[in-house]
C-alpha cells in the first residue's frame, strides 16, 4: 500500500539490505579487477542509477572502460582483455555465491584460488574505482556510541580494500568516521546511536555528500540484521 507508512518503512529496510549486499558484491568484483586482472583500482562508487534503484535484489553496474580512450578501446577489443575482465567478474560472483551458501549452511565460505590470466595490454581501465593511498594510513577516529541493549545503528558510507587515512578525500571531510572489516574489505561508517530515528536524521544531513549511504546495525560489536535490531530496541523502550 503506497499510502501506508508501514509499507514505506518496510520497503526502506529492503532497500538498505539490498544496498549492503550490492556494495559487497561490487567490492568483490573490483578486488578481482585489481588483483587478478591487474587493472587500475579506483574503488567502488555508489550512485542512484535507475537500473539499480528499481531492482528488488542485490545489483551492481560494472564499467569496464571507455571506448573514447584509444588505449582502453584497444584493450577491450582484444580477446585477452575481454577474457581477463570476464574471468574477474565470474570469480567475484563465485566468491559471493559461496559466501551466501555458507551463511545458509553455517559454514565458512571457501574462496576460489586466483586464476592465471593473460592481461594483454596494460592500459588502465576505469572500472568503478578510486585510487588508494600507497600506505595504509592511520585508522579513523572512533566516535562515542550510545547503546540500548548493546545495539548500535550506524551509516555505512563507502567501502575500500585498504585502510584509509583520516584525511582521505573519499571521506569528504567527515570527522569521526570508523570502519569494520567484512569479507576482507574495510567498510566505513559514520555516526553511532541506539536510536534508528536519530541515524535516519543523520543520513538526511549528509545526503549531499553521501546520497547512497545506508543504515547498518551492530549488536555487542557484531554486525546484525537491521530489522531485528529495530525490533529489539523497540522492545527495550517499551519496558
Helices and strands as residue ranges (DSSP letters): H 5-35, H 50-53, H 70-77, H 79-105, E 151-160, G 169-171, E 178-182, E 185-193, H 196-205, E 214-219, E 222-224, H 226-238
